[in-house]
Protein backbone atom coordinates (compact mmCIF):
# COMPACT_ATOMS: atom_id res chain seq x y z
CA UNK A 1 0.00 0.00 0.00
CA UNK A 2 1.22 3.50 -0.84
CA UNK A 3 2.30 5.57 2.18
CA UNK A 4 2.18 9.36 1.95
CA UNK A 5 3.43 11.82 4.56
CA UNK A 6 1.82 15.25 4.26
CA UNK A 7 2.91 18.36 6.14
CA UNK A 8 0.64 21.40 6.49
CA UNK A 9 2.09 24.73 7.60
CA UNK A 10 0.54 27.33 9.85
CA UNK A 11 -1.12 29.27 7.04
CA UNK A 12 -2.83 26.07 5.85
CA UNK A 13 -4.48 25.60 9.27
CA UNK A 14 -4.71 29.28 10.23
CA UNK A 15 -8.40 29.06 11.17
CA UNK A 16 -11.10 26.43 11.48
CA UNK A 17 -12.32 26.83 7.90
CA UNK A 18 -8.84 26.13 6.53
CA UNK A 19 -8.31 23.30 8.99
CA UNK A 20 -11.53 21.66 7.76
CA UNK A 21 -10.29 22.09 4.17
CA UNK A 22 -7.08 20.29 5.13
CA UNK A 23 -9.15 17.50 6.68
CA UNK A 24 -11.05 17.14 3.40
CA UNK A 25 -7.78 16.99 1.42
CA UNK A 26 -6.36 14.35 3.77
CA UNK A 27 -9.58 12.35 3.48
CA UNK A 28 -9.38 12.54 -0.33
CA UNK A 29 -5.79 11.26 -0.25
CA UNK A 30 -6.81 8.36 1.97
CA UNK A 31 -9.75 7.59 -0.34
CA UNK A 32 -7.25 6.75 -3.11
CA UNK A 33 -6.17 3.76 -1.01
CA UNK A 34 -3.06 5.37 0.45
CA UNK A 35 -2.06 5.29 4.09
CA UNK A 36 -1.52 8.84 5.35
CA UNK A 37 0.61 10.44 8.03
CA UNK A 38 -0.04 14.15 8.57
CA UNK A 39 2.35 16.59 10.25
CA UNK A 40 0.89 19.94 11.31
CA UNK A 41 2.29 23.27 12.40
CA UNK A 42 0.68 25.63 14.89
CA UNK A 43 -2.35 27.55 13.65
CA UNK A 44 -1.50 30.87 12.00
CA UNK A 45 0.56 33.16 14.21
CA UNK A 46 0.21 31.07 17.37
CA UNK A 47 3.94 30.52 17.95
CA UNK A 48 4.74 34.24 17.74
CA UNK A 49 1.83 35.00 20.05
CA UNK A 50 3.17 32.53 22.61
CA UNK A 51 6.65 34.05 22.34
CA UNK A 52 5.05 37.45 22.87
CA UNK A 53 3.44 36.23 26.08
CA UNK A 54 6.80 34.93 27.26
CA UNK A 55 8.46 38.29 26.62
CA UNK A 56 5.81 40.02 28.73
CA UNK A 57 6.60 37.74 31.64
CA UNK A 58 10.39 37.57 31.38
CA UNK A 59 13.08 39.62 29.66
CA UNK A 60 15.24 36.48 29.26
CA UNK A 61 12.99 33.41 29.44
CA UNK A 62 14.76 30.08 29.83
CA UNK A 63 14.95 27.96 26.69
CA UNK A 64 13.55 24.86 28.38
CA UNK A 65 10.41 26.72 29.43
CA UNK A 66 10.13 28.35 26.00
CA UNK A 67 10.10 24.90 24.43
CA UNK A 68 7.39 23.77 26.84
CA UNK A 69 5.36 26.86 25.94
CA UNK A 70 5.64 26.98 22.17
CA UNK A 71 5.18 23.23 21.70
CA UNK A 72 1.55 23.79 22.72
CA UNK A 73 0.61 25.33 19.36
CA UNK A 74 1.19 22.19 17.30
CA UNK A 75 -0.67 20.06 19.85
CA UNK A 76 -3.76 22.23 19.39
CA UNK A 77 -3.59 21.78 15.60
CA UNK A 78 -3.12 18.01 15.73
CA UNK A 79 -6.05 17.43 18.07
CA UNK A 80 -8.42 19.68 16.14
CA UNK A 81 -7.47 18.06 12.82
CA UNK A 82 -8.11 14.59 14.28
CA UNK A 83 -11.56 15.79 15.39
CA UNK A 84 -12.27 17.30 11.95
CA UNK A 85 -11.35 14.02 10.23
CA UNK A 86 -13.59 12.14 12.66
CA UNK A 87 -16.49 14.33 11.55
CA UNK A 88 -15.79 13.18 7.98
CA UNK A 89 -15.92 9.55 9.05
CA UNK A 90 -12.14 9.10 8.79
CA UNK A 91 -10.51 7.42 11.80
CA UNK A 92 -7.55 9.49 13.02
CA UNK A 93 -5.25 9.59 16.02
CA UNK A 94 -2.99 12.45 17.09
CA UNK A 95 0.51 12.18 18.53
CA UNK A 96 2.94 14.62 20.08
CA UNK A 97 6.53 14.62 18.91
CA UNK A 98 7.59 12.42 21.80
CA UNK A 99 4.67 10.01 21.31
CA UNK A 100 5.61 9.63 17.65
CA UNK A 101 9.15 8.62 18.64
CA UNK A 102 11.15 11.64 17.52
CA UNK A 103 14.26 11.70 19.72
CA UNK A 104 16.58 14.71 19.71
CA UNK A 105 19.73 16.07 21.29
CA UNK A 106 19.49 18.41 24.28
CA UNK A 107 19.72 21.79 22.48
CA UNK A 108 16.49 23.57 23.37
CA UNK A 109 14.92 25.80 20.68
CA UNK A 110 17.17 24.36 17.96
CA UNK A 111 17.34 20.61 18.66
CA UNK A 112 18.56 18.10 16.10
CA UNK A 113 16.85 14.77 15.50
CA UNK A 114 19.12 11.85 16.41
CA UNK A 115 16.73 8.91 16.10
CA UNK A 116 13.13 8.12 15.12
CA UNK A 117 11.14 5.25 16.64
CA UNK A 118 7.67 5.59 15.07
CA UNK A 119 6.15 2.46 16.64
CA UNK A 120 2.89 4.10 17.69
CA UNK A 121 2.51 5.77 14.30
CA UNK A 122 2.92 2.39 12.57
CA UNK A 123 0.34 0.83 14.89
CA UNK A 124 -2.15 3.57 14.01
CA UNK A 125 -1.55 3.01 10.29
CA UNK A 126 -1.99 -0.75 10.74
CA UNK A 127 -5.40 -0.04 12.31
CA UNK A 128 -6.40 1.96 9.24
CA UNK A 129 -6.14 5.33 11.01
CA UNK A 130 -4.67 8.57 9.75
CA UNK A 131 -1.74 9.38 12.07
CA UNK A 132 -1.48 13.09 12.88
CA UNK A 133 1.81 14.26 14.37
CA UNK A 134 2.63 17.58 16.01
CA UNK A 135 5.46 19.10 13.99
CA UNK A 136 8.47 21.08 15.22
CA UNK A 137 8.97 19.08 18.40
CA UNK A 138 10.49 15.98 19.90
CA UNK A 139 11.90 14.59 23.13
CA UNK A 140 15.54 14.72 24.18
CA UNK A 141 17.49 11.79 25.54
CA UNK A 142 16.91 13.41 28.96
CA UNK A 143 13.13 13.15 28.32
CA UNK A 144 12.70 16.88 27.95
CA UNK A 145 10.39 18.51 25.41
CA UNK A 146 12.48 20.09 22.65
CA UNK A 147 11.70 22.13 19.55
CA UNK A 148 13.51 21.82 16.22
CA UNK A 149 14.05 25.44 15.22
CA UNK A 150 13.30 27.06 11.88
CA UNK A 151 11.43 24.75 9.50
CA UNK A 152 11.02 22.18 12.25
CA UNK A 153 7.68 20.84 11.01
CA UNK A 154 9.24 20.12 7.60
CA UNK A 155 11.99 18.23 9.40
CA UNK A 156 9.41 16.25 11.37
CA UNK A 157 7.69 15.22 8.14
CA UNK A 158 10.89 14.16 6.39
CA UNK A 159 12.33 12.16 9.30
CA UNK A 160 9.03 10.32 9.68
CA UNK A 161 8.89 9.65 5.93
CA UNK A 162 12.41 8.20 6.10
CA UNK A 163 11.72 6.08 9.18
CA UNK A 164 8.45 4.74 7.79
CA UNK A 165 9.72 4.15 4.25
CA UNK A 166 7.10 6.49 2.77
CA UNK A 167 6.68 6.71 -0.98
CA UNK A 168 6.56 10.51 -0.88
CA UNK A 169 6.74 13.40 1.56
CA UNK A 170 4.47 16.25 0.47
CA UNK A 171 5.16 19.72 1.93
CA UNK A 172 1.91 21.70 1.60
CA UNK A 173 1.71 25.48 1.89
CA UNK A 174 -0.03 28.44 0.24
CA UNK A 175 2.56 28.43 -2.59
CA UNK A 176 2.28 26.19 -5.66
CA UNK A 177 5.71 24.58 -5.39
CA UNK A 178 9.18 26.10 -5.59
CA UNK A 179 9.57 29.15 -7.81
CA UNK A 180 12.55 30.64 -9.59
CA UNK A 181 12.28 33.68 -7.29
CA UNK A 182 9.82 35.05 -4.78
CA UNK A 183 6.75 35.72 -6.98
CA UNK A 184 5.62 38.44 -4.58
CA UNK A 185 8.68 40.55 -5.42
CA UNK A 186 9.80 39.25 -8.85
CA UNK A 187 7.05 39.55 -11.50
CA UNK A 188 8.87 37.23 -13.92
CA UNK A 189 9.18 34.34 -11.44
CA UNK A 190 8.05 30.93 -12.68
CA UNK A 191 7.31 27.61 -11.01
CA UNK A 192 10.00 24.93 -11.20
CA UNK A 193 8.52 21.52 -12.01
CA UNK A 194 11.55 19.47 -10.94
CA UNK A 195 14.56 20.15 -8.73
CA UNK A 196 17.54 18.03 -7.82
CA UNK A 197 17.92 17.59 -4.09
CA UNK A 198 21.22 19.51 -4.31
CA UNK A 199 19.48 22.49 -5.91
CA UNK A 200 16.76 22.36 -3.28
CA UNK A 201 19.39 22.27 -0.54
CA UNK A 202 21.20 25.27 -2.02
CA UNK A 203 17.92 27.21 -2.13
CA UNK A 204 17.04 26.26 1.43
CA UNK A 205 20.48 27.24 2.72
CA UNK A 206 20.17 30.67 1.16
CA UNK A 207 16.77 31.92 2.26
CA UNK A 208 14.16 30.31 0.00
CA UNK A 209 11.02 29.94 2.09
CA UNK A 210 9.21 26.89 0.67
CA UNK A 211 11.68 24.20 1.79
CA UNK A 212 14.01 24.26 4.78
CA UNK A 213 17.63 23.21 5.03
CA UNK A 214 17.45 20.57 7.75
CA UNK A 215 14.49 18.86 6.07
CA UNK A 216 16.13 18.83 2.63
CA UNK A 217 19.40 17.55 4.12
CA UNK A 218 17.52 14.64 5.71
CA UNK A 219 15.78 13.93 2.40
CA UNK A 220 19.16 13.88 0.64
CA UNK A 221 20.72 11.51 3.18
CA UNK A 222 17.74 9.14 3.38
CA UNK A 223 16.60 9.18 -0.23
CA UNK A 224 13.18 10.70 0.50
CA UNK A 225 11.27 12.09 -2.49
CA UNK A 226 9.79 15.50 -1.70
CA UNK A 227 6.90 17.28 -3.34
CA UNK A 228 6.16 20.94 -2.61
CA UNK A 229 2.45 21.56 -3.22
CA UNK A 230 -0.26 24.15 -2.70
CA UNK A 231 -2.73 23.09 -0.02
CA UNK A 232 -5.70 24.24 -2.08
CA UNK A 233 -4.74 21.95 -5.00
CA UNK A 234 -5.60 18.24 -5.08
CA UNK A 235 -2.66 15.96 -4.37
CA UNK A 236 -0.54 15.30 -7.46
CA UNK A 237 -1.63 18.48 -9.28
CA UNK A 238 1.13 21.02 -9.95
CA UNK A 239 3.85 21.60 -7.42
CA UNK A 240 7.56 20.79 -7.54
CA UNK A 241 9.11 17.34 -7.22
CA UNK A 242 12.51 17.13 -5.53
CA UNK A 243 14.49 13.95 -6.11
CA UNK A 244 18.05 12.64 -6.16
CA UNK A 245 18.03 12.35 -9.95
CA UNK A 246 20.95 14.49 -11.27
CA UNK A 247 20.22 17.29 -13.71
CA UNK A 248 22.28 18.91 -16.44
CA UNK A 249 24.14 22.13 -15.53
CA UNK A 250 21.71 25.05 -15.45
CA UNK A 251 20.65 28.22 -13.65
CA UNK A 252 17.23 27.67 -12.12
CA UNK A 253 16.55 30.29 -9.42
CA UNK A 254 17.59 33.48 -7.67
CA UNK A 255 16.80 33.97 -4.00
CA UNK A 256 17.28 36.88 -1.59
CA UNK A 257 17.75 36.47 2.15
CA UNK A 258 17.12 39.61 4.20
CA UNK A 259 16.72 37.87 7.56
CA UNK A 260 20.44 38.01 8.27
CA UNK A 261 22.68 40.15 10.45
CA UNK A 262 26.38 40.80 10.78
CA UNK A 263 27.94 40.22 14.18
CA UNK A 264 31.24 41.54 15.53
CA UNK A 265 33.68 38.70 16.09
CA UNK A 266 34.15 39.81 19.68
CA UNK A 267 30.45 39.15 20.38
CA UNK A 268 30.43 35.57 19.12
CA UNK A 269 30.14 34.26 22.68
CA UNK A 270 26.94 36.27 23.17
CA UNK A 271 25.10 34.43 20.37
CA UNK A 272 22.69 31.62 21.26
CA UNK A 273 23.37 28.25 19.66
CA UNK A 274 22.17 27.56 16.14
CA UNK A 275 22.03 31.09 14.75
CA UNK A 276 25.55 31.48 13.28
CA UNK A 277 25.16 31.25 9.50
CA UNK A 278 28.79 31.52 8.41
CA UNK A 279 32.13 33.12 9.22
CA UNK A 280 34.06 34.84 6.44
CA UNK A 281 36.56 37.60 5.82
CA UNK A 282 33.63 40.01 5.93
CA UNK A 283 32.74 38.91 9.47
CA UNK A 284 30.16 36.70 11.10
CA UNK A 285 26.78 36.27 9.45
CA UNK A 286 23.85 35.44 11.73
CA UNK A 287 20.42 34.01 10.92
CA UNK A 288 17.84 36.16 12.76
CA UNK A 289 15.16 33.46 12.38
CA UNK A 290 16.79 31.43 15.12
CA UNK A 291 16.82 34.31 17.58
CA UNK A 292 14.00 34.60 20.12
CA UNK A 293 15.03 38.06 21.33
CA UNK A 294 16.69 41.10 19.68
CA UNK A 295 20.43 41.58 20.13
CA UNK A 296 21.40 45.27 19.83
CA UNK A 297 24.96 44.59 18.64
CA UNK A 298 23.74 42.99 15.38
CA UNK A 299 23.52 44.97 12.13
CA UNK A 300 21.23 44.15 9.19
CA UNK A 301 22.76 42.11 6.39
CA UNK A 302 21.52 40.36 3.25
CA UNK A 303 22.56 37.99 0.48
CA UNK A 304 21.30 37.26 -3.03
CA UNK A 305 22.07 33.78 -4.37
CA UNK A 306 22.02 32.33 -7.88
CA UNK A 307 21.14 28.60 -7.73
CA UNK A 308 21.34 25.83 -10.27
CA UNK A 309 22.91 22.47 -10.94
CA UNK A 310 26.69 23.15 -10.92
CA UNK A 311 26.08 26.90 -11.17
CA UNK A 312 29.13 27.54 -9.01
CA UNK A 313 31.33 24.81 -10.47
CA UNK A 314 30.68 24.75 -14.21
CA UNK A 315 33.15 27.31 -15.70
CA UNK A 316 30.78 28.66 -18.34
CA UNK A 317 27.86 29.05 -15.93
CA UNK A 318 30.00 30.66 -13.23
CA UNK A 319 31.51 33.09 -15.73
CA UNK A 320 28.03 34.12 -16.90
CA UNK A 321 26.81 34.63 -13.33
CA UNK A 322 29.83 36.73 -12.34
CA UNK A 323 29.69 38.85 -15.49
CA UNK A 324 26.01 39.57 -14.89
CA UNK A 325 26.63 40.37 -11.23
CA UNK A 326 29.38 42.85 -12.17
CA UNK A 327 26.85 44.71 -14.30
CA UNK A 328 24.35 44.81 -11.42
CA UNK A 329 26.57 45.19 -8.35
CA UNK A 330 29.83 46.58 -9.69
CA UNK A 331 33.26 44.95 -9.91
CA UNK A 332 33.94 44.98 -6.15
CA UNK A 333 30.96 42.81 -5.17
CA UNK A 334 31.82 40.20 -2.56
CA UNK A 335 30.89 36.65 -3.52
CA UNK A 336 31.51 33.00 -2.76
CA UNK A 337 30.55 29.87 -4.64
CA UNK A 338 29.61 26.28 -3.92
CA UNK A 339 28.81 23.51 -6.38
CA UNK A 340 25.21 24.60 -6.93
CA UNK A 341 25.16 28.23 -5.74
CA UNK A 342 26.88 31.59 -6.16
CA UNK A 343 26.23 33.86 -3.17
CA UNK A 344 26.57 37.67 -3.20
CA UNK A 345 26.68 39.84 -0.08
CA UNK A 346 24.48 42.90 -0.75
CA UNK A 347 23.18 45.99 0.99
CA UNK A 348 19.86 44.94 2.62
CA UNK A 349 18.09 47.92 1.05
CA UNK A 350 19.07 46.67 -2.43
CA UNK A 351 18.32 42.97 -2.00
CA UNK A 352 14.99 43.07 -3.82
CA UNK A 353 16.25 45.09 -6.78
CA UNK A 354 19.35 42.89 -7.12
CA UNK A 355 17.21 39.75 -7.02
CA UNK A 356 14.96 41.11 -9.77
CA UNK A 357 17.88 42.24 -11.94
CA UNK A 358 19.76 38.93 -11.71
CA UNK A 359 16.58 36.95 -12.33
CA UNK A 360 15.75 39.02 -15.39
CA UNK A 361 19.22 38.61 -16.87
CA UNK A 362 19.91 34.98 -15.97
CA UNK A 363 16.49 33.27 -16.09
CA UNK A 364 14.01 35.41 -18.01
CA UNK A 365 16.51 36.15 -20.78
CA UNK A 366 17.76 33.20 -22.85
CA UNK A 367 21.41 32.24 -22.43
CA UNK A 368 23.67 33.44 -25.24
C-alpha positions as CSV (number, residue, x, y, z in Angstrom):
1,X,0.0,0.0,0.0
2,X,1.2,3.5,-0.8
3,X,2.3,5.6,2.2
4,X,2.2,9.4,1.9
5,X,3.4,11.8,4.6
6,X,1.8,15.3,4.3
7,X,2.9,18.4,6.1
8,X,0.6,21.4,6.5
9,X,2.1,24.7,7.6
10,X,0.5,27.3,9.9
11,X,-1.1,29.3,7.0
12,X,-2.8,26.1,5.9
13,X,-4.5,25.6,9.3
14,X,-4.7,29.3,10.2
15,X,-8.4,29.1,11.2
16,X,-11.1,26.4,11.5
17,X,-12.3,26.8,7.9
18,X,-8.8,26.1,6.5
19,X,-8.3,23.3,9.0
20,X,-11.5,21.7,7.8
21,X,-10.3,22.1,4.2
22,X,-7.1,20.3,5.1
23,X,-9.1,17.5,6.7
24,X,-11.1,17.1,3.4
25,X,-7.8,17.0,1.4
26,X,-6.4,14.3,3.8
27,X,-9.6,12.3,3.5
28,X,-9.4,12.5,-0.3
29,X,-5.8,11.3,-0.3
30,X,-6.8,8.4,2.0
31,X,-9.8,7.6,-0.3
32,X,-7.3,6.8,-3.1
33,X,-6.2,3.8,-1.0
34,X,-3.1,5.4,0.4
35,X,-2.1,5.3,4.1
36,X,-1.5,8.8,5.4
37,X,0.6,10.4,8.0
38,X,0.0,14.1,8.6
39,X,2.3,16.6,10.2
40,X,0.9,19.9,11.3
41,X,2.3,23.3,12.4
42,X,0.7,25.6,14.9
43,X,-2.3,27.6,13.6
44,X,-1.5,30.9,12.0
45,X,0.6,33.2,14.2
46,X,0.2,31.1,17.4
47,X,3.9,30.5,18.0
48,X,4.7,34.2,17.7
49,X,1.8,35.0,20.0
50,X,3.2,32.5,22.6
51,X,6.6,34.0,22.3
52,X,5.0,37.5,22.9
53,X,3.4,36.2,26.1
54,X,6.8,34.9,27.3
55,X,8.5,38.3,26.6
56,X,5.8,40.0,28.7
57,X,6.6,37.7,31.6
58,X,10.4,37.6,31.4
59,X,13.1,39.6,29.7
60,X,15.2,36.5,29.3
61,X,13.0,33.4,29.4
62,X,14.8,30.1,29.8
63,X,14.9,28.0,26.7
64,X,13.5,24.9,28.4
65,X,10.4,26.7,29.4
66,X,10.1,28.4,26.0
67,X,10.1,24.9,24.4
68,X,7.4,23.8,26.8
69,X,5.4,26.9,25.9
70,X,5.6,27.0,22.2
71,X,5.2,23.2,21.7
72,X,1.5,23.8,22.7
73,X,0.6,25.3,19.4
74,X,1.2,22.2,17.3
75,X,-0.7,20.1,19.8
76,X,-3.8,22.2,19.4
77,X,-3.6,21.8,15.6
78,X,-3.1,18.0,15.7
79,X,-6.0,17.4,18.1
80,X,-8.4,19.7,16.1
81,X,-7.5,18.1,12.8
82,X,-8.1,14.6,14.3
83,X,-11.6,15.8,15.4
84,X,-12.3,17.3,11.9
85,X,-11.3,14.0,10.2
86,X,-13.6,12.1,12.7
87,X,-16.5,14.3,11.6
88,X,-15.8,13.2,8.0
89,X,-15.9,9.6,9.1
90,X,-12.1,9.1,8.8
91,X,-10.5,7.4,11.8
92,X,-7.5,9.5,13.0
93,X,-5.3,9.6,16.0
94,X,-3.0,12.5,17.1
95,X,0.5,12.2,18.5
96,X,2.9,14.6,20.1
97,X,6.5,14.6,18.9
98,X,7.6,12.4,21.8
99,X,4.7,10.0,21.3
100,X,5.6,9.6,17.7
101,X,9.1,8.6,18.6
102,X,11.2,11.6,17.5
103,X,14.3,11.7,19.7
104,X,16.6,14.7,19.7
105,X,19.7,16.1,21.3
106,X,19.5,18.4,24.3
107,X,19.7,21.8,22.5
108,X,16.5,23.6,23.4
109,X,14.9,25.8,20.7
110,X,17.2,24.4,18.0
111,X,17.3,20.6,18.7
112,X,18.6,18.1,16.1
113,X,16.8,14.8,15.5
114,X,19.1,11.8,16.4
115,X,16.7,8.9,16.1
116,X,13.1,8.1,15.1
117,X,11.1,5.2,16.6
118,X,7.7,5.6,15.1
119,X,6.2,2.5,16.6
120,X,2.9,4.1,17.7
121,X,2.5,5.8,14.3
122,X,2.9,2.4,12.6
123,X,0.3,0.8,14.9
124,X,-2.2,3.6,14.0
125,X,-1.6,3.0,10.3
126,X,-2.0,-0.7,10.7
127,X,-5.4,0.0,12.3
128,X,-6.4,2.0,9.2
129,X,-6.1,5.3,11.0
130,X,-4.7,8.6,9.8
131,X,-1.7,9.4,12.1
132,X,-1.5,13.1,12.9
133,X,1.8,14.3,14.4
134,X,2.6,17.6,16.0
135,X,5.5,19.1,14.0
136,X,8.5,21.1,15.2
137,X,9.0,19.1,18.4
138,X,10.5,16.0,19.9
139,X,11.9,14.6,23.1
140,X,15.5,14.7,24.2
141,X,17.5,11.8,25.5
142,X,16.9,13.4,29.0
143,X,13.1,13.1,28.3
144,X,12.7,16.9,28.0
145,X,10.4,18.5,25.4
146,X,12.5,20.1,22.7
147,X,11.7,22.1,19.5
148,X,13.5,21.8,16.2
149,X,14.1,25.4,15.2
150,X,13.3,27.1,11.9
151,X,11.4,24.8,9.5
152,X,11.0,22.2,12.2
153,X,7.7,20.8,11.0
154,X,9.2,20.1,7.6
155,X,12.0,18.2,9.4
156,X,9.4,16.2,11.4
157,X,7.7,15.2,8.1
158,X,10.9,14.2,6.4
159,X,12.3,12.2,9.3
160,X,9.0,10.3,9.7
161,X,8.9,9.7,5.9
162,X,12.4,8.2,6.1
163,X,11.7,6.1,9.2
164,X,8.4,4.7,7.8
165,X,9.7,4.1,4.2
166,X,7.1,6.5,2.8
167,X,6.7,6.7,-1.0
168,X,6.6,10.5,-0.9
169,X,6.7,13.4,1.6
170,X,4.5,16.3,0.5
171,X,5.2,19.7,1.9
172,X,1.9,21.7,1.6
173,X,1.7,25.5,1.9
174,X,0.0,28.4,0.2
175,X,2.6,28.4,-2.6
176,X,2.3,26.2,-5.7
177,X,5.7,24.6,-5.4
178,X,9.2,26.1,-5.6
179,X,9.6,29.2,-7.8
180,X,12.6,30.6,-9.6
181,X,12.3,33.7,-7.3
182,X,9.8,35.0,-4.8
183,X,6.7,35.7,-7.0
184,X,5.6,38.4,-4.6
185,X,8.7,40.5,-5.4
186,X,9.8,39.3,-8.8
187,X,7.1,39.5,-11.5
188,X,8.9,37.2,-13.9
189,X,9.2,34.3,-11.4
190,X,8.1,30.9,-12.7
191,X,7.3,27.6,-11.0
192,X,10.0,24.9,-11.2
193,X,8.5,21.5,-12.0
194,X,11.6,19.5,-10.9
195,X,14.6,20.1,-8.7
196,X,17.5,18.0,-7.8
197,X,17.9,17.6,-4.1
198,X,21.2,19.5,-4.3
199,X,19.5,22.5,-5.9
200,X,16.8,22.4,-3.3
201,X,19.4,22.3,-0.5
202,X,21.2,25.3,-2.0
203,X,17.9,27.2,-2.1
204,X,17.0,26.3,1.4
205,X,20.5,27.2,2.7
206,X,20.2,30.7,1.2
207,X,16.8,31.9,2.3
208,X,14.2,30.3,0.0
209,X,11.0,29.9,2.1
210,X,9.2,26.9,0.7
211,X,11.7,24.2,1.8
212,X,14.0,24.3,4.8
213,X,17.6,23.2,5.0
214,X,17.5,20.6,7.7
215,X,14.5,18.9,6.1
216,X,16.1,18.8,2.6
217,X,19.4,17.6,4.1
218,X,17.5,14.6,5.7
219,X,15.8,13.9,2.4
220,X,19.2,13.9,0.6
221,X,20.7,11.5,3.2
222,X,17.7,9.1,3.4
223,X,16.6,9.2,-0.2
224,X,13.2,10.7,0.5
225,X,11.3,12.1,-2.5
226,X,9.8,15.5,-1.7
227,X,6.9,17.3,-3.3
228,X,6.2,20.9,-2.6
229,X,2.4,21.6,-3.2
230,X,-0.3,24.1,-2.7
231,X,-2.7,23.1,0.0
232,X,-5.7,24.2,-2.1
233,X,-4.7,22.0,-5.0
234,X,-5.6,18.2,-5.1
235,X,-2.7,16.0,-4.4
236,X,-0.5,15.3,-7.5
237,X,-1.6,18.5,-9.3
238,X,1.1,21.0,-9.9
239,X,3.9,21.6,-7.4
240,X,7.6,20.8,-7.5
241,X,9.1,17.3,-7.2
242,X,12.5,17.1,-5.5
243,X,14.5,13.9,-6.1
244,X,18.1,12.6,-6.2
245,X,18.0,12.4,-9.9
246,X,21.0,14.5,-11.3
247,X,20.2,17.3,-13.7
248,X,22.3,18.9,-16.4
249,X,24.1,22.1,-15.5
250,X,21.7,25.1,-15.5
251,X,20.6,28.2,-13.7
252,X,17.2,27.7,-12.1
253,X,16.5,30.3,-9.4
254,X,17.6,33.5,-7.7
255,X,16.8,34.0,-4.0
256,X,17.3,36.9,-1.6
257,X,17.7,36.5,2.1
258,X,17.1,39.6,4.2
259,X,16.7,37.9,7.6
260,X,20.4,38.0,8.3
261,X,22.7,40.1,10.5
262,X,26.4,40.8,10.8
263,X,27.9,40.2,14.2
264,X,31.2,41.5,15.5
265,X,33.7,38.7,16.1
266,X,34.2,39.8,19.7
267,X,30.5,39.1,20.4
268,X,30.4,35.6,19.1
269,X,30.1,34.3,22.7
270,X,26.9,36.3,23.2
271,X,25.1,34.4,20.4
272,X,22.7,31.6,21.3
273,X,23.4,28.3,19.7
274,X,22.2,27.6,16.1
275,X,22.0,31.1,14.7
276,X,25.6,31.5,13.3
277,X,25.2,31.3,9.5
278,X,28.8,31.5,8.4
279,X,32.1,33.1,9.2
280,X,34.1,34.8,6.4
281,X,36.6,37.6,5.8
282,X,33.6,40.0,5.9
283,X,32.7,38.9,9.5
284,X,30.2,36.7,11.1
285,X,26.8,36.3,9.5
286,X,23.9,35.4,11.7
287,X,20.4,34.0,10.9
288,X,17.8,36.2,12.8
289,X,15.2,33.5,12.4
290,X,16.8,31.4,15.1
291,X,16.8,34.3,17.6
292,X,14.0,34.6,20.1
293,X,15.0,38.1,21.3
294,X,16.7,41.1,19.7
295,X,20.4,41.6,20.1
296,X,21.4,45.3,19.8
297,X,25.0,44.6,18.6
298,X,23.7,43.0,15.4
299,X,23.5,45.0,12.1
300,X,21.2,44.2,9.2
301,X,22.8,42.1,6.4
302,X,21.5,40.4,3.3
303,X,22.6,38.0,0.5
304,X,21.3,37.3,-3.0
305,X,22.1,33.8,-4.4
306,X,22.0,32.3,-7.9
307,X,21.1,28.6,-7.7
308,X,21.3,25.8,-10.3
309,X,22.9,22.5,-10.9
310,X,26.7,23.2,-10.9
311,X,26.1,26.9,-11.2
312,X,29.1,27.5,-9.0
313,X,31.3,24.8,-10.5
314,X,30.7,24.8,-14.2
315,X,33.2,27.3,-15.7
316,X,30.8,28.7,-18.3
317,X,27.9,29.0,-15.9
318,X,30.0,30.7,-13.2
319,X,31.5,33.1,-15.7
320,X,28.0,34.1,-16.9
321,X,26.8,34.6,-13.3
322,X,29.8,36.7,-12.3
323,X,29.7,38.9,-15.5
324,X,26.0,39.6,-14.9
325,X,26.6,40.4,-11.2
326,X,29.4,42.8,-12.2
327,X,26.8,44.7,-14.3
328,X,24.4,44.8,-11.4
329,X,26.6,45.2,-8.4
330,X,29.8,46.6,-9.7
331,X,33.3,45.0,-9.9
332,X,33.9,45.0,-6.1
333,X,31.0,42.8,-5.2
334,X,31.8,40.2,-2.6
335,X,30.9,36.6,-3.5
336,X,31.5,33.0,-2.8
337,X,30.6,29.9,-4.6
338,X,29.6,26.3,-3.9
339,X,28.8,23.5,-6.4
340,X,25.2,24.6,-6.9
341,X,25.2,28.2,-5.7
342,X,26.9,31.6,-6.2
343,X,26.2,33.9,-3.2
344,X,26.6,37.7,-3.2
345,X,26.7,39.8,-0.1
346,X,24.5,42.9,-0.7
347,X,23.2,46.0,1.0
348,X,19.9,44.9,2.6
349,X,18.1,47.9,1.0
350,X,19.1,46.7,-2.4
351,X,18.3,43.0,-2.0
352,X,15.0,43.1,-3.8
353,X,16.3,45.1,-6.8
354,X,19.4,42.9,-7.1
355,X,17.2,39.7,-7.0
356,X,15.0,41.1,-9.8
357,X,17.9,42.2,-11.9
358,X,19.8,38.9,-11.7
359,X,16.6,36.9,-12.3
360,X,15.7,39.0,-15.4
361,X,19.2,38.6,-16.9
362,X,19.9,35.0,-16.0
363,X,16.5,33.3,-16.1
364,X,14.0,35.4,-18.0
365,X,16.5,36.1,-20.8
366,X,17.8,33.2,-22.8
367,X,21.4,32.2,-22.4
368,X,23.7,33.4,-25.2
